[in-house]
Amino acid sequence: MKRARLEVSPQFWVTRLKSDEMHVKIENSLPDDVKYIDTRYDFDCDVLYIVCESEEFEDVSEDGELPVIKPVRFTTMET
């Protein structure tokens, strides 16, 4: 299983959803073949985990801990 997780702050999404417009630039983008698998919430850490799959990720066992994807950085774009 070639899966990894992306850690995202719930506050990030709240801020984005409150804005009238959302113009962002994504740096350190995900691989072209990435597939969304699941979203999980860690109450202890207050973090959303977006589970993704790609041939570029390392192979992990079914019960193994998923590696964290290098952070994807969102920056505001001028319109």
Beta strands, then each sheet from edge to edge (+ up, - down):
strand 1: 3-8
strand 2: 24-27
strand 3: 35-42
strand 4: 47-53
strand 5: 73-76
sheet 1: 1+ 4- 3+
sheet 2: 2+ 5-
end
